[in-house]
Each structure stands twice: as structure tokens, then as C-alpha cells.
Amino acid sequence: MLGISIIAATIPQFMFLAGVKRTAPEQVAIIGASELIIAMLTGTWFMQQPLGQPEITAMLLICIALMIRTRKEVQAPA
């Protein structure tokens, strides 16, 4: 059982690290942050438990944080 859980945890990490090299850093950060939301929703779906106010608030704050982006200043030609 321990071997199965170690394999199940390491394979996605290796796949994620292999994909990081091919993707832009901004996209990797967005995917990494949205992982928590997906894990919470999947967990509540499989365990058939309702989401509480703290969980919903946390997911909304993560979504808001993902929408905030720093704008690059457009440089005027000199």
C-alpha cells in the first residue's frame, strides 16, 4: 500500500515538472494555484460533504488572486 501511494504521488509530480520546462512561468503559477481549488471540489464531491463558508471563501480568494495580474508598462519609443 505504501508503494502504491508513493508511486501515485511521484508520477504526477514528475509529469508536472516535465511540463514546466515547456510552459511559460505565468501559466505554471496559475495551474499550481488552481490545483487547490480542484482538490477541494474533488474531495467534497467524492466524500459527498457540503462546502462550508471558509472553504468557499478560500476558493473565491484564490480565484480573485489568479485574476489579478501585473500590467507591463508599454514603453514609448525614444
N, C-alpha and C positions, 0 to 999 in steps of 0.2 A: 504494500500500500504506500509506503514511503517512497519507493522508487517511482511509482506512477505519479504521485503528487510532485516529485521533483522534476520529472520529465514534462508534466503538464505545465509547470511554472517556467521552465527554462526555454522550451521551444518558442512560445510567443515572444519572449524577450530577445532571443536571437533573431527572430524574424523582424521584430521592431528595429533592432539595431542595424540590420541589413538594409531596411527600408530608409533609415535616417540618412544614409550616405547618398541616396538617390533623390531626396526630397529637400525642399527649402526649409530652413530652420523655423520660419514662422509657421508653416504647416505642421511641422512636428510638434511644436508647442501647443497648437490648437488641438491636435489629436490627443496629445498626452493629457491635457486638461479636461477634455470631454470624456476621457476614459472613466473618470469618477462618476459622472452622470450616468453613463451607460451601465456601470457596475451597480449603482444604486437602483436603477429602474429594473435591471435584470433580476437582481436579488429580491426585490419586492414582488416581481411577477412570479418567480419560481416558488417563493415562500408564501405567496398569497397573503401578504400583510399590507395594510394600507400605509401610505406615506404620511408621516407626521409633519407638523408645521416646521420643525427645524430642518428636516430633510428637504422639503420643498424650498425653503428659504436658501439653503446652501446651494441647491441646484440653480435657482434663479440668480444668485450672486455670481456663480461660476459662468453662467450664460452672459451676464452683463459684462463681466471681466473679459470674456472672449470677444465681445463686440467692440470693446474699446481698443483702438489702435492708435499708435503714434503716427502722426502725419509727417511725411517727409517734406521738408521745405523745398519748394521749387526755386532753384537758383536762377536769377535773371542773368542773361548773357552780359558779360562785361565789355 
